[in-house]
């Protein structure tokens, strides 16, 4: 299902594959989480929330599952819940950069820019020495365009030096 989403853009086939995977192993938290992300992308928020709840119930001590639950909550525009999920997940693994990244976005979404910046900088371990793109986003959301553009220019300079910078960054 994940391959069909990411590379084939075959939404119907992906859904069949996710359902098949869950029929074969209904206790696979990763399958529930990937299906939850897919459902959210399809605008099926309630189903997405349910699948992510199932994944967390199957593996409540997993930082990966907890981080994906925070992503689902954030994408469902439930930022306060995403922040709380992120805090619980960070307690499981304080060094897990993915949870800090999504915490930063959720905190920025509710206007808590100082906390968002702290979380964005904590996510740095996942991206090496490059500037953290979320830092630029937070500056922009906080009404600091000069600082946001500084991050953008640093990312563009890295790309000009043939350093891989994802287009989404």
C-alpha positions as a printed Julia matrix, in Angstrom:
169×3 Matrix{Float64}:
   0.0     0.0    0.0
   2.77    2.4    0.91
   4.56    1.82  -2.41
   1.29    2.32  -4.27
   0.77    5.65  -2.49
   4.32    6.99  -2.64
   5.37    5.91  -6.11
   2.39    4.71  -8.11
  -0.2     7.21  -6.88
  -2.66    4.33  -7.09
  -5.14    5.3   -4.39
  -7.64    2.49  -4.97
  -4.91   -0.14  -5.17
  -3.27    1.25  -2.03
  -6.48    1.02  -0.09
  -6.96   -2.6   -1.2
  -3.39   -3.39  -0.15
  -3.75   -1.73   3.26
  -7.0    -3.58   3.91
  -5.41   -6.84   2.8
  -2.41   -6.29   5.09
  -4.72   -5.62   8.02
  -6.81   -8.69   7.19
  -3.64  -10.81   7.22
  -2.37   -9.28  10.48
  -4.83   -7.04  12.32
  -2.32   -6.57  15.13
   0.34   -4.87  12.94
   0.67   -1.31  14.3
   2.72   -0.1   11.31
  -0.02   -1.19   8.9
  -2.61    0.68  10.96
  -0.42    3.82  11.05
   0.32    3.84   7.32
  -3.35    3.25   6.6
  -4.22    6.07   9.0
  -1.93    8.47   7.13
  -3.44    7.36   3.83
  -6.99    7.85   5.1
  -6.11   11.31   6.39
  -4.64   12.27   3.02
  -7.88   11.11   1.42
  -9.85   13.43   3.72
 -11.3    10.57   5.73
 -10.36   12.08   9.08
 -12.58   10.02  11.38
 -11.33    6.74   9.9
  -7.76    8.02  10.08
  -8.18    8.85  13.75
  -9.6     5.39  14.46
  -6.74    3.57  12.71
  -4.15    5.63  14.58
  -5.93    4.88  17.89
  -5.73    1.18  17.11
  -2.01    1.43  16.35
  -1.33    3.19  19.66
  -3.4     0.61  21.54
  -1.33   -2.16  19.93
   2.02   -0.56  20.75
   1.56    2.15  23.38
   5.29    2.36  24.26
   6.47    2.89  20.67
   7.88    6.36  19.95
   7.38    5.76  16.23
   3.7     4.9   16.63
   3.22    7.82  19.01
   4.88   10.23  16.59
   2.66    9.03  13.76
  -0.39    9.51  15.97
   0.75   13.11  16.54
   1.04   13.55  12.76
  -2.49   12.24  12.27
  -3.79   14.62  14.95
  -1.93   17.58  13.45
  -3.19   16.79   9.96
  -6.73   16.56  11.39
  -6.23   20.14  12.65
  -6.27   19.0   16.26
  -3.05   20.74  17.21
  -3.58   20.82  20.98
  -4.13   17.05  20.98
  -1.1    16.62  18.71
   0.98   18.61  21.21
  -0.16   16.41  24.09
   0.51   13.24  22.07
   3.92   14.62  21.19
   4.76   15.27  24.84
   3.82   11.7   25.78
   5.86   10.36  22.88
   8.91   12.51  23.66
   8.84   11.09  27.18
   9.27    7.62  25.64
  12.29    8.67  23.55
  13.52   12.25  24.06
  16.04   11.92  21.21
  13.49   10.89  18.56
  13.69   13.81  16.11
  10.44   13.11  14.25
   8.28   13.83  17.3
  10.1    17.13  17.91
   9.53   18.17  14.3
   5.77   17.61  14.49
   5.65   19.18  17.95
   7.25   22.29  16.44
   4.6    22.51  13.72
   1.72   21.94  16.13
   3.03   24.52  18.59
   3.47   27.07  15.79
  -0.05   26.32  14.66
  -1.41   27.5   18.02
   0.92   30.49  18.22
   3.37   29.15  20.81
   6.39   30.2   18.78
   9.1    30.1   21.46
   8.21   26.52  22.38
   7.91   25.67  18.69
  11.43   26.95  18.08
  12.79   24.84  20.94
  11.17   21.74  19.46
  12.36   22.58  15.94
  15.93   22.89  17.17
  15.57   19.59  19.07
  14.68   17.95  15.74
  18.06   19.0   14.33
  19.61   15.61  15.09
  17.51   14.12  12.31
  18.76   16.48   9.59
  22.51   16.74  10.17
  24.15   20.14   9.87
  21.61   21.7    7.53
  19.42   24.5    8.85
  16.17   23.15  10.18
  13.44   24.04   7.67
  10.88   24.16  10.47
  12.83   27.07  11.96
  12.13   29.08   8.82
   8.48   28.09   8.92
   8.17   29.16  12.55
   9.84   32.5   11.85
   7.37   33.05   9.03
   4.36   32.12  11.16
   5.63   34.4   13.93
   5.79   37.36  11.54
   9.57   37.41  11.15
  10.06   37.25   7.36
  13.72   38.33   7.37
  14.67   35.4    9.62
  12.53   33.01   7.56
  14.24   34.13   4.36
  17.65   33.66   6.0
  16.84   29.98   6.56
  15.6    29.67   2.98
  18.8    31.22   1.63
  20.91   28.83   3.72
  19.01   25.85   2.33
  19.39   27.17  -1.22
  23.13   27.68  -0.65
  23.44   24.1    0.58
  21.68   22.87  -2.53
  24.0    24.99  -4.7
  26.94   23.15  -3.04
  25.37   19.87  -4.23
  24.09   18.99  -0.79
  20.79   17.17  -1.03
  17.95   19.31   0.26
  14.46   17.89  -0.27
  12.23   20.21  -2.3
   9.7    20.2    0.55
  12.33   21.74   2.82
